[in-house]
Amino acid sequence: PALTLLCFPLAEKTGKVLDEFCRCYKEQYGVALFNSVRYEIEGNGGPQSQLLHRKVPLEDHVIYSGNLFQYIEENKKWRNRFCVVPHNYGLVLYENKLAYERVLQPRVLVNSAGYKILTSLDQYLELVNSSLPGTTPKSGNTPILKCPTQFPLILWHPYSRHYYFCVMTGKEQEKWRAVFQDCVRHCNNGISEDSKVEAPAFTDAVRMYRQSKEQYGTWDMLCGNETQILSNLVMEELVPELKSAIGPRLKGKVQERQRTWIQISDAVYRMVYDQTKTQYDAVVTKCELERPQMESTIRTDMDQIITSKEHLASKIRAFVLPKAEICVRNHVQPYISSILEALMTPTSQGFAEVREVFFKEVTDMNMNVVNEGGSEKLAEYMEKLSHLAFHPVKMQSCYEKMDQLKLEGLQQRFDVSSTSVFKQRAQIHMRQQMDDAVHTFETLLHQEVGKLQGKDDLCKSIQRILERVLKKYDYDSSTVRKKFFREALLQITIPFLLKKLAPTCKGELAKFQELIFEDFASFILVENTYEEVVLQSVMKDIMQAVKEAAVQRKHNLYRDSMVMHDSDPNLHLLGESIPIDWGEEYSNQPDAEPGADKRRRAKQVVSVIQDDEGALPYESGTEVLMHQTSQEDHEPEEPDPQAAPGSPGSVKEIREMLEKEVLKEPAGPADVEAEERLTNGTIVTQESSASKEPAVEGSQEATSAESSAPRDATPQGPGSTGTGVRRAAPPAPTSLPEPSPSPAEHEANADSHKPSDKETGEEVSALGSEHSLEPAEPAAAESVGTTESGEAVQTEF
């Protein structure tokens, strides 16, 4: 297969797809620029939101961190990993917690865009079998790997490499699943909505390209940043040819063929990604250089361009509209109400749950503040409340309402491949509305808190502000949902209409090209104008259906006539002020720390997820796994015919030993830090090919170093959180001759790992084997179980 891959004209075929796409992009760029300038001049804005929008994101916050087991494909063993999810929702995996605290290089950086989160080996095997070239294996075959616990978590991607994790309990599995799904949801939404030209130009170019290949309808792989989406677009065309070329040459048992195909697909995806990024960046740069001249022409000739476009639209409308109206009346109109009802029920339940969760959290905070000390406790509770929208577990009850979304029957009729695109969009709206409500509440309370006297005043003020914010939330959530319903209906019906009309209309569009002046050809396209006419043919029915739904008040939607104009004129002025830091302003502790140490401490104390139980003994579990693997390495035995290739020798024995350790070992603290540099799109290789030391020795050293590290003096029992937890002193095991790094050294290392604002596709320069980020001498590095020398960085998606 490797030889076949070398012979496959990958670069040539990728370049051909990209050339055609770039042509579409350059055409759509001029149209998007014209639309942006026109919108700026005419200003056709919708209703003003009542809630404030947080302008500064929650940076330097860790969404979650904890231990789990990862299956390492390079040495076919399970290893303990300390996983950190920073504010930009990447998955950062460290050798252990000590490596994280010492700001060492992470083992793996995963961008989860395009991945599916699976909690069953059967689900995973079904997806792997369906993607394998050739005959689909029979069900019931031995899986690629065996899991030492009953709670796997698998990240599956149709093209890129897969990641295998497992945890010790079902409760942990649900928690990590919620966290991973939040990461996927965020990374899938990788195209910045702030970009008014590049983003619409890109999405329209993708749509036009796929329609030119007669691929209409929604597309599941429109996820990630531009380079990832474009790589998916290339792979969509390459994979069938790749399967035909390589499939017959895959030999061996089913598991070996599965593993080989996954590796080949991942290798191809990496090469496609690199070529795509280079070519796409080049066309974007070229368009940006031409933008000033194009924008000058648009502003100078705006009236003439609009007149020319309207003339073209009138001619196309006369030709297309009669056919489109018949198609709408016969094939779309009868189903609009059914589609809308299917969308409205789960979406409205989700937004109602957001309101309920927000109400409950603020009410509980109000009771706790009154019972526990008034304004002295307010800062602590408000710090927690400000993270509510980014709390995957607490928000899960809102998100899972969208799981009820079913378009059965309608899905086949309208060529909707999956409902996931609508589910994720609604969930993103829910999170944004929750954050807007929380931000508005804390802004109003911050304005009032200095004027209040005693607990009673504080309690009444919190209740009054809560009611005020809930009214604003009801209005804004109604506006957001109505917009979402209209967009979803258009997303379902327009591709269907275009596909229906294509045989009779598309071939005739070329004759309208002569109606466009040559000077304006960059800003007016016949294809785009044709789609606008088709959209107009169905838009009236969609608007009417949503309006009737609002009149019924069945789903708590406001009528369009109910508009809140400047109901709170001073509120948006408050939103322009400096972001609130409750801990800094209302902490009663004296500021005796140096500035650098204070900043470092502030980044460490934030924990978004509250642990209802102590940390599970993953380190002891690692010892069990290391003991098992060391026996395999040093005492060769007869292979177990029951075990799958690449799995530990006796999964049952490992599981029993792990369960004994869980019962035997007490729970330890779960400190959480929030200082991490996430460069999504890269992975540090799991095991160094240059290092000749056995993996077991390094892991045993890591375990001994962690066991010798002092723990936090403040024990964390059930219900404790990482928020406000004091960090333990830097570990200084007796086996380390060198002292722990000083605060200044630690701060210097932390600066090199400063979080990035880029959610996806960011690259880091390759680190050579001689470049290490260890803060101590090599001897110290060895004792914490890291093998930094010889590691390499390679691109991951």
Salt bridges, closest charged atoms under 4 A:
GLU20 OE1 - LYS213 NZ 3.48
GLU27 OE2 - ARG23 NH1 3.39
GLU40 OE1 - ARG299 NH2 3.12
GLU42 OE2 - ARG38 NE 3.13
GLU73 OE2 - ARG161 NH2 2.92
GLU95 OE1 - ARG81 NH1 3.92
GLU95 OE1 - ARG107 NE 2.68
GLU174 OE1 - ARG177 NH1 3.87
ASP182 OD1 - ARG185 NH1 2.55
ASP182 OD1 - ARG431 NH1 3.74
GLU193 OE2 - ARG425 NH2 2.74
GLU198 OE2 - ARG291 NH1 3.65
ASP204 OD1 - ARG207 NH2 2.94
GLU236 OE2 - ARG210 NH2 3.12
GLU241 OE1 - LYS13 NZ 2.77
GLU256 OE2 - ARG259 NH1 2.90
ASP266 OD2 - ARG270 NE 2.94
ASP281 OD2 - LYS277 NZ 3.46
GLU295 OE1 - ARG291 NE 3.55
GLU295 OE2 - ARG299 NH2 3.07
GLU341 OE2 - LYS554 NZ 3.29
GLU341 OE2 - HIS555 NE2 3.59
GLU361 OE1 - LYS394 NZ 3.40
ASP364 OD2 - LYS360 NZ 3.09
GLU380 OE1 - LYS377 NZ 3.39
GLU380 OE2 - LYS384 NZ 3.87
ASP435 OD1 - ARG54 NH2 2.85
ASP436 OD1 - HIS53 ND1 3.26
GLU442 OE2 - ARG54 NH1 3.09
GLU442 OE2 - HIS439 ND1 3.50
GLU448 OE1 - ARG464 NH2 3.95
ASP474 OD1 - ARG355 NE 2.79
GLU508 OE1 - LYS511 NZ 3.96
GLU527 OE2 - LYS506 NZ 3.91
GLU531 OE1 - ARG207 NH1 2.31
GLU532 OE2 - LYS309 NZ 3.18
ASP560 OD1 - LYS482 NZ 2.73
ASP568 OD2 - ARG468 NH2 2.77
ASP568 OD2 - LYS472 NZ 3.11
GLU576 OE2 - LYS55 NZ 3.57
GLU584 OE1 - LYS598 NZ 2.99
GLU585 OE1 - HIS446 NE2 2.87
ASP591 OD2 - LYS598 NZ 3.14
GLU593 OE1 - ARG601 NE 2.81
ASP597 OD1 - ARG600 NH2 3.08
ASP611 OD1 - LYS175 NZ 2.81
ASP612 OD2 - LYS171 NZ 3.93
GLU632 OE1 - LYS77 NZ 3.57
ASP633 OD1 - LYS77 NZ 3.62
GLU661 OE2 - LYS664 NZ 3.34
ASP671 OD2 - LYS97 NZ 3.82
GLU673 OE2 - ARG727 NH2 3.55
GLU675 OE1 - LYS603 NZ 3.36
GLU676 OE2 - HIS753 ND1 3.98
GLU759 OE2 - HIS186 NE2 3.75
GLU791 OE2 - ARG107 NH1 2.55
GLU796 OE1 - ARG270 NH2 2.75
